[in-house]
Amino acid sequence: MNKFQLFFLLRKNTKLSEKRHPMFEANQYGKLFGYIAIAIFAIEFIALGTFLGWLAAKEDIPEMLFYVMFFLLIIDFGMRFMTQQTPLMLVKPYLLTPISKYSAIECFLISQMLDLGNLVWMSIFLPYVFIVWCGGITTWAALGMLFLLHLMVVVNSQWYLLVRTLINQSMWWWALPAVVYGSLVLPFFVLPEHILDKVMDFIGDALEGYAFSWWSFAFFALLCTILFLINRCLQMRLIYDEISKNEKTKLKHVSEFKALNRFGQIGEYLKLEIKSTMRNKAIRSRFIQGVCIIMFFSLMIAFGSVYNSSFERNFWCLYAFIFFGSVNLIKVMCPEGNFIDMLMVHEENILTLLRAKYYFYCAMLILPFLFCLIPVFTGKYSILMVLAYLLTATGPVYCMLFQMAVYNKTTLPLNDKITGKNQMENKWQAIVSMIGFFAPVLLVMLLQAIFSDDVAYLVLIVIGLAFTLTEPYWMRNIYRRMMLRRYENLEGFHTTR
């Protein structure tokens, strides 16, 4: 069997394994909402590509898109954290087969390079290239530009795979993209104006002469090959380590969090949540990603000119407060599916656990609150707005998210980051997540259209306080409904371990 045949065989096996998965039908709902989101982004990207193409044709600068390509690649790099896994397909079943392990890894990496998700940026590239082609460049130049732009996206996918794999091993590897992007962006903020003008002139001359020349093709092809080879070796070594559970461990001080002892059983479950966040790769990585994303957008809004519209400011302020809940509480009780049987031993054990989770995620909102104070100080947010979305998160949004404890019945692996998947387990997860992200903002926009901004935020504060103060009642209701479905849920947890 040659590599070409192996590639299609592995793709066929992967599709069959997904169809045989017990949650395949439910995952279709998650994919549906994903396609809707992609369609919305595509419309905006087409408008952006058309505008840039029109501007490039008018100014007779066909390489104009390359001036902003760096920022598009940064956005692409960030978006991949929400959609792309490492590697794309599971390799565990093939480690015991007689096929070459490196050939299997190569097939997985090539599948990632050929993934249809890389074509999303064509919604910008195609209208741009078409307009500049109408503006006078040759057909071969237009096709070459289109191919080079896509090659840059493919290189970015390999760069992301390398960074994501290293970050999964240690959070200190976040320093790698920080140094790379910081060294490229920081000079524009620290260099004197006369030197910055010379740098911009040099970049402009380089882009004008080499933006879509053979030298550019050769450079990015070489870079893609180097990253491919690095990922090939790194993925194989780390997959072997994970499958064989070869982990380097060392003794270190473990905090007992004695301050929480005064809260009794709730305190013990709070310790469990804190230690899970600190020790388990899946939960820890989502926490770190959340801190970075919230900090980034808070600084962008505070000191930049982007996201100045009312809808954008309201959306990103709400996003900061519900991010942790949307990525963790949407799968509430899924990590506990690994030991759910022990939680059933004592009466109301799970109720206490759910309340501890609620208090823990309410306490975590201190971080986004502090980040959101930065736009408050610069005048982009009002303190009333921040408090309104804070209480919206602790009230109606968390109430909706905790409803998933009734319906979730898929065990979530805690440490499988390389060979694991991260999809929606049922349709309600996608629906609740979308409602949590957009319903509060739409309500505020409606109230602002009728009343003033302060009235809109005060209404949100009242609703949030009402849900927050009545937490014992709706939490007990969730527990009772969960107990009515306990045997069905237990069977699901056992099946998916």
NUKE-238757 format. One record per residue (C-alpha): y, x, z; residue in one letter; chain. Coordinates in steps of 0.25 Angstrom, whole numbers, always signed. Layout:
<nodes>
<<Y,X,Z>,A,A> ...
</nodes>
This chain:
<nodes>
<<+0,+0,+0>,M,A> <<+13,+6,-4>,N,A> <<+26,+4,+3>,K,A> <<+31,-7,-6>,F,A> <<+19,-15,-3>,Q,A> <<+20,-12,+12>,L,A> <<+35,-17,+12>,F,A> <<+31,-31,+6>,F,A> <<+19,-32,+15>,L,A> <<+27,-29,+28>,L,A> <<+37,-39,+23>,R,A> <<+27,-50,+21>,K,A> <<+20,-47,+34>,N,A> <<+33,-48,+42>,T,A> <<+37,-61,+35>,K,A> <<+23,-67,+39>,L,A> <<+24,-62,+53>,S,A> <<+37,-69,+55>,E,A> <<+31,-82,+49>,K,A> <<+20,-81,+59>,R,A> <<+29,-79,+71>,H,A> <<+29,-91,+80>,P,A> <<+44,-92,+80>,M,A> <<+45,-91,+65>,F,A> <<+50,-105,+63>,E,A> <<+60,-104,+74>,A,A> <<+65,-91,+68>,N,A> <<+69,-98,+55>,Q,A> <<+80,-106,+63>,Y,A> <<+86,-92,+67>,G,A> <<+85,-87,+53>,K,A> <<+92,-100,+48>,L,A> <<+104,-98,+57>,F,A> <<+104,-83,+53>,G,A> <<+105,-87,+39>,Y,A> <<+117,-97,+42>,I,A> <<+124,-85,+49>,A,A> <<+122,-76,+37>,I,A> <<+127,-87,+27>,A,A> <<+140,-88,+36>,I,A> <<+142,-73,+36>,F,A> <<+139,-72,+21>,A,A> <<+150,-82,+18>,I,A> <<+160,-73,+26>,E,A> <<+155,-61,+19>,F,A> <<+156,-66,+5>,I,A> <<+171,-70,+8>,A,A> <<+173,-56,+14>,L,A> <<+167,-49,+2>,G,A> <<+175,-58,-8>,T,A> <<+188,-54,-1>,F,A> <<+185,-39,-1>,L,A> <<+180,-39,-15>,G,A> <<+193,-47,-19>,W,A> <<+201,-37,-12>,L,A> <<+194,-25,-18>,A,A> <<+195,-30,-32>,A,A> <<+210,-33,-30>,K,A> <<+213,-19,-24>,E,A> <<+203,-12,-34>,D,A> <<+195,-6,-23>,I,A> <<+181,-9,-25>,P,A> <<+176,-1,-14>,E,A> <<+184,-9,-4>,M,A> <<+171,-15,+3>,L,A> <<+167,-1,+7>,F,A> <<+179,+0,+16>,Y,A> <<+174,-11,+25>,V,A> <<+159,-8,+23>,M,A> <<+159,+0,+35>,F,A> <<+163,-12,+44>,F,A> <<+153,-21,+37>,L,A> <<+142,-11,+40>,L,A> <<+146,-11,+55>,I,A> <<+145,-27,+55>,I,A> <<+132,-26,+47>,D,A> <<+127,-16,+58>,F,A> <<+131,-25,+69>,G,A> <<+125,-38,+63>,M,A> <<+111,-31,+61>,R,A> <<+110,-31,+76>,F,A> <<+108,-46,+76>,M,A> <<+99,-47,+64>,T,A> <<+91,-35,+61>,Q,A> <<+79,-29,+69>,Q,A> <<+73,-15,+69>,T,A> <<+65,-15,+61>,P,A> <<+65,-27,+53>,L,A> <<+50,-30,+53>,M,A> <<+39,-28,+64>,L,A> <<+31,-15,+63>,V,A> <<+22,-16,+75>,K,A> <<+10,-23,+67>,P,A> <<+11,-12,+57>,Y,A> <<+9,+0,+66>,L,A> <<-6,-2,+67>,L,A> <<-8,-3,+52>,T,A> <<-12,+8,+42>,P,A> <<+1,+7,+35>,I,A> <<+12,+18,+36>,S,A> <<+21,+15,+48>,K,A> <<+33,+22,+41>,Y,A> <<+30,+14,+29>,S,A> <<+31,+1,+37>,A,A> <<+44,+5,+44>,I,A> <<+50,+9,+30>,E,A> <<+46,-5,+25>,C,A> <<+53,-11,+38>,F,A> <<+66,-3,+35>,L,A> <<+66,-6,+20>,I,A> <<+64,-21,+24>,S,A> <<+77,-20,+33>,Q,A> <<+84,-13,+21>,M,A> <<+80,-24,+12>,L,A> <<+83,-35,+22>,D,A> <<+91,-47,+17>,L,A> <<+101,-46,+28>,G,A> <<+107,-34,+22>,N,A> <<+111,-43,+10>,L,A> <<+121,-51,+19>,V,A> <<+132,-41,+16>,W,A> <<+130,-44,+1>,M,A> <<+139,-56,+4>,S,A> <<+150,-46,+5>,I,A> <<+146,-36,-5>,F,A> <<+143,-45,-17>,L,A> <<+156,-53,-17>,P,A> <<+164,-40,-15>,Y,A> <<+156,-32,-26>,V,A> <<+157,-44,-36>,F,A> <<+172,-45,-34>,I,A> <<+175,-30,-36>,V,A> <<+165,-30,-48>,W,A> <<+174,-41,-54>,C,A> <<+186,-32,-50>,G,A> <<+181,-21,-60>,G,A> <<+170,-12,-54>,I,A> <<+158,-10,-63>,T,A> <<+145,-18,-61>,T,A> <<+137,-5,-57>,W,A> <<+148,-2,-47>,A,A> <<+147,-16,-41>,A,A> <<+132,-15,-40>,L,A> <<+133,-1,-34>,G,A> <<+143,-6,-24>,M,A> <<+134,-18,-20>,L,A> <<+122,-9,-18>,F,A> <<+130,+2,-10>,L,A> <<+135,-9,-1>,L,A> <<+121,-14,+2>,H,A> <<+116,+0,+4>,L,A> <<+126,+2,+15>,M,A> <<+121,-11,+22>,V,A> <<+106,-6,+21>,V,A> <<+111,+8,+27>,V,A> <<+117,+0,+38>,N,A> <<+104,-8,+40>,S,A> <<+97,+6,+42>,Q,A> <<+108,+11,+51>,W,A> <<+107,-2,+60>,Y,A> <<+92,+0,+61>,L,A> <<+94,+14,+66>,L,A> <<+104,+10,+76>,V,A> <<+97,-3,+81>,R,A> <<+84,+5,+83>,T,A> <<+91,+16,+91>,L,A> <<+99,+6,+99>,I,A> <<+86,-2,+103>,N,A> <<+81,+11,+109>,Q,A> <<+94,+14,+117>,S,A> <<+107,+8,+118>,M,A> <<+114,+22,+118>,W,A> <<+111,+21,+103>,W,A> <<+123,+12,+101>,W,A> <<+131,+24,+102>,A,A> <<+126,+28,+87>,L,A> <<+133,+16,+80>,P,A> <<+145,+17,+89>,A,A> <<+147,+32,+86>,V,A> <<+144,+29,+71>,V,A> <<+153,+17,+69>,Y,A> <<+163,+23,+79>,G,A> <<+165,+36,+72>,S,A> <<+168,+28,+59>,L,A> <<+177,+18,+65>,V,A> <<+184,+25,+76>,L,A> <<+192,+35,+67>,P,A> <<+200,+23,+62>,F,A> <<+205,+20,+76>,F,A> <<+208,+34,+81>,V,A> <<+213,+42,+69>,L,A> <<+228,+43,+66>,P,A> <<+233,+34,+55>,E,A> <<+236,+45,+45>,H,A> <<+222,+51,+47>,I,A> <<+216,+37,+46>,L,A> <<+224,+35,+33>,D,A> <<+218,+48,+27>,K,A> <<+204,+44,+32>,V,A> <<+205,+30,+25>,M,A> <<+210,+36,+12>,D,A> <<+198,+46,+12>,F,A> <<+189,+34,+15>,I,A> <<+195,+26,+4>,G,A> <<+194,+37,-6>,D,A> <<+180,+40,-2>,A,A> <<+176,+25,-4>,L,A> <<+184,+24,-17>,E,A> <<+176,+36,-23>,G,A> <<+162,+34,-17>,Y,A> <<+161,+20,-11>,A,A> <<+151,+16,-21>,F,A> <<+147,+29,-28>,S,A> <<+133,+36,-29>,W,A> <<+137,+44,-17>,W,A> <<+138,+32,-8>,S,A> <<+125,+27,-13>,F,A> <<+118,+40,-10>,A,A> <<+124,+41,+4>,F,A> <<+120,+27,+8>,F,A> <<+106,+29,+2>,A,A> <<+104,+42,+9>,L,A> <<+109,+36,+22>,L,A> <<+100,+24,+21>,C,A> <<+88,+33,+18>,T,A> <<+92,+41,+31>,I,A> <<+93,+29,+40>,L,A> <<+80,+23,+34>,F,A> <<+72,+36,+37>,L,A> <<+78,+36,+51>,I,A> <<+75,+22,+54>,N,A> <<+61,+24,+48>,R,A> <<+57,+35,+58>,C,A> <<+65,+28,+70>,L,A> <<+59,+14,+68>,Q,A> <<+45,+20,+68>,M,A> <<+46,+28,+80>,R,A> <<+53,+17,+88>,L,A> <<+43,+6,+83>,I,A> <<+31,+15,+88>,Y,A> <<+38,+17,+101>,D,A> <<+40,+2,+103>,E,A> <<+26,-3,+99>,I,A> <<+20,+8,+108>,S,A> <<+30,+5,+119>,K,A> <<+33,+20,+120>,N,A> <<+46,+20,+127>,E,A> <<+53,+31,+134>,K,A> <<+56,+27,+149>,T,A> <<+62,+34,+160>,K,A> <<+65,+31,+175>,L,A> <<+78,+25,+178>,K,A> <<+85,+18,+189>,H,A> <<+83,+3,+188>,V,A> <<+93,-6,+195>,S,A> <<+88,-17,+204>,E,A> <<+101,-25,+203>,F,A> <<+100,-28,+218>,K,A> <<+113,-36,+217>,A,A> <<+106,-47,+211>,L,A> <<+96,-49,+222>,N,A> <<+105,-58,+229>,R,A> <<+103,-69,+218>,F,A> <<+88,-70,+221>,G,A> <<+79,-74,+209>,Q,A> <<+91,-75,+199>,I,A> <<+95,-61,+203>,G,A> <<+81,-56,+199>,E,A> <<+82,-63,+186>,Y,A> <<+96,-57,+184>,L,A> <<+89,-43,+186>,K,A> <<+79,-46,+175>,L,A> <<+90,-50,+165>,E,A> <<+98,-37,+168>,I,A> <<+86,-28,+167>,K,A> <<+81,-35,+154>,S,A> <<+95,-33,+148>,T,A> <<+94,-18,+152>,M,A> <<+80,-15,+149>,R,A> <<+75,-23,+138>,N,A> <<+79,-18,+124>,K,A> <<+80,-32,+117>,A,A> <<+90,-38,+128>,I,A> <<+97,-25,+130>,R,A> <<+100,-23,+115>,S,A> <<+106,-37,+114>,R,A> <<+114,-34,+126>,F,A> <<+120,-21,+121>,I,A> <<+122,-28,+107>,Q,A> <<+130,-39,+113>,G,A> <<+139,-30,+121>,V,A> <<+142,-22,+109>,C,A> <<+145,-34,+100>,I,A> <<+153,-41,+110>,I,A> <<+161,-28,+113>,M,A> <<+163,-26,+98>,F,A> <<+168,-40,+94>,F,A> <<+177,-40,+107>,S,A> <<+184,-27,+103>,L,A> <<+185,-32,+88>,M,A> <<+192,-45,+92>,I,A> <<+201,-38,+103>,A,A> <<+206,-26,+94>,F,A> <<+203,-31,+80>,G,A> <<+209,-41,+70>,S,A> <<+195,-47,+67>,V,A> <<+190,-60,+73>,Y,A> <<+204,-66,+75>,N,A> <<+201,-80,+71>,S,A> <<+199,-90,+82>,S,A> <<+185,-93,+79>,F,A> <<+181,-78,+78>,E,A> <<+187,-75,+92>,R,A> <<+181,-87,+98>,N,A> <<+167,-84,+92>,F,A> <<+167,-69,+96>,W,A> <<+172,-72,+110>,C,A> <<+160,-83,+112>,L,A> <<+151,-73,+105>,Y,A> <<+154,-62,+116>,A,A> <<+149,-72,+127>,F,A> <<+137,-78,+121>,I,A> <<+131,-65,+114>,F,A> <<+122,-61,+126>,F,A> <<+117,-76,+127>,G,A> <<+115,-78,+112>,S,A> <<+106,-66,+111>,V,A> <<+98,-67,+124>,N,A> <<+99,-81,+130>,L,A> <<+96,-87,+116>,I,A> <<+82,-81,+119>,K,A> <<+82,-84,+134>,V,A> <<+68,-83,+140>,M,A> <<+62,-76,+128>,C,A> <<+62,-62,+135>,P,A> <<+56,-69,+147>,E,A> <<+45,-74,+138>,G,A> <<+38,-61,+141>,N,A> <<+36,-65,+156>,F,A> <<+39,-80,+156>,I,A> <<+26,-83,+163>,D,A> <<+30,-76,+176>,M,A> <<+43,-84,+176>,L,A> <<+35,-97,+176>,M,A> <<+29,-93,+190>,V,A> <<+40,-98,+199>,H,A> <<+47,-111,+198>,E,A> <<+61,-110,+191>,E,A> <<+59,-95,+189>,N,A> <<+64,-97,+175>,I,A> <<+76,-105,+179>,L,A> <<+81,-94,+188>,T,A> <<+79,-84,+176>,L,A> <<+87,-93,+167>,L,A> <<+98,-93,+177>,R,A> <<+98,-78,+179>,A,A> <<+99,-77,+164>,K,A> <<+111,-86,+164>,Y,A> <<+118,-78,+175>,Y,A> <<+115,-65,+168>,F,A> <<+120,-69,+155>,Y,A> <<+133,-75,+161>,C,A> <<+135,-62,+168>,A,A> <<+133,-54,+155>,M,A> <<+145,-62,+149>,L,A> <<+154,-53,+158>,I,A> <<+153,-42,+146>,L,A> <<+158,-51,+135>,P,A> <<+169,-56,+144>,F,A> <<+174,-42,+146>,L,A> <<+173,-39,+131>,F,A> <<+181,-52,+128>,C,A> <<+192,-48,+137>,L,A> <<+196,-37,+127>,I,A> <<+200,-48,+117>,P,A> <<+207,-55,+128>,V,A> <<+216,-43,+131>,F,A> <<+219,-42,+117>,T,A> <<+223,-57,+115>,G,A> <<+211,-60,+106>,K,A> <<+204,-69,+116>,Y,A> <<+209,-77,+128>,S,A> <<+203,-77,+141>,I,A> <<+201,-92,+141>,L,A> <<+193,-90,+128>,M,A> <<+184,-79,+134>,V,A> <<+181,-88,+147>,L,A> <<+178,-100,+138>,A,A> <<+167,-92,+130>,Y,A> <<+162,-85,+142>,L,A> <<+159,-99,+149>,L,A> <<+154,-105,+136>,T,A> <<+144,-94,+136>,A,A> <<+140,-96,+151>,T,A> <<+140,-111,+149>,G,A> <<+136,-119,+136>,P,A> <<+131,-106,+128>,V,A> <<+122,-101,+139>,Y,A> <<+117,-115,+141>,C,A> <<+113,-116,+127>,M,A> <<+106,-103,+127>,L,A> <<+98,-105,+139>,F,A> <<+92,-118,+133>,Q,A> <<+84,-108,+124>,M,A> <<+76,-105,+137>,A,A> <<+69,-119,+134>,V,A> <<+65,-116,+120>,Y,A> <<+63,-101,+119>,N,A> <<+48,-97,+119>,K,A> <<+48,-84,+112>,T,A> <<+46,-71,+120>,T,A> <<+56,-60,+117>,L,A> <<+51,-46,+117>,P,A> <<+61,-38,+126>,L,A> <<+59,-24,+120>,N,A> <<+54,-25,+106>,D,A> <<+67,-21,+98>,K,A> <<+61,-14,+86>,I,A> <<+49,-23,+82>,T,A> <<+55,-36,+88>,G,A> <<+62,-47,+82>,K,A> <<+74,-55,+87>,N,A> <<+74,-69,+80>,Q,A> <<+77,-83,+85>,M,A> <<+65,-89,+91>,E,A> <<+68,-104,+89>,N,A> <<+79,-112,+82>,K,A> <<+86,-115,+95>,W,A> <<+90,-101,+97>,Q,A> <<+98,-101,+84>,A,A> <<+104,-114,+86>,I,A> <<+109,-111,+101>,V,A> <<+114,-98,+97>,S,A> <<+122,-103,+86>,M,A> <<+128,-115,+95>,I,A> <<+131,-105,+105>,G,A> <<+139,-96,+96>,F,A> <<+147,-106,+88>,F,A> <<+148,-119,+96>,A,A> <<+158,-114,+107>,P,A> <<+167,-108,+96>,V,A> <<+167,-120,+88>,L,A> <<+170,-129,+100>,L,A> <<+182,-120,+104>,V,A> <<+187,-120,+89>,M,A> <<+187,-135,+90>,L,A> <<+194,-136,+103>,L,A> <<+204,-126,+98>,Q,A> <<+207,-135,+86>,A,A> <<+210,-147,+95>,I,A> <<+216,-140,+107>,F,A> <<+221,-127,+111>,S,A> <<+213,-114,+113>,D,A> <<+214,-115,+128>,D,A> <<+208,-129,+128>,V,A> <<+197,-125,+120>,A,A> <<+193,-113,+129>,Y,A> <<+195,-122,+141>,L,A> <<+185,-132,+136>,V,A> <<+175,-121,+133>,L,A> <<+177,-116,+148>,I,A> <<+175,-130,+154>,V,A> <<+162,-131,+145>,I,A> <<+157,-117,+149>,G,A> <<+160,-119,+164>,L,A> <<+152,-133,+164>,A,A> <<+140,-126,+158>,F,A> <<+141,-114,+166>,T,A> <<+142,-121,+179>,L,A> <<+131,-131,+176>,T,A> <<+121,-119,+173>,E,A> <<+111,-123,+184>,P,A> <<+109,-137,+178>,Y,A> <<+107,-133,+163>,W,A> <<+99,-121,+167>,M,A> <<+89,-129,+175>,R,A> <<+88,-139,+163>,N,A> <<+84,-128,+154>,I,A> <<+74,-123,+164>,Y,A> <<+68,-137,+165>,R,A> <<+67,-139,+150>,R,A> <<+61,-125,+149>,M,A> <<+50,-128,+159>,M,A> <<+46,-140,+151>,L,A> <<+43,-131,+139>,R,A> <<+38,-120,+147>,R,A> <<+24,-120,+142>,Y,A> <<+28,-120,+127>,E,A> <<+38,-109,+130>,N,A> <<+27,-101,+137>,L,A> <<+18,-102,+126>,E,A> <<+29,-97,+116>,G,A> <<+32,-85,+125>,F,A> <<+17,-81,+126>,H,A> <<+16,-83,+111>,T,A> <<+27,-74,+107>,T,A> <<+25,-63,+117>,R,A> 
</nodes>
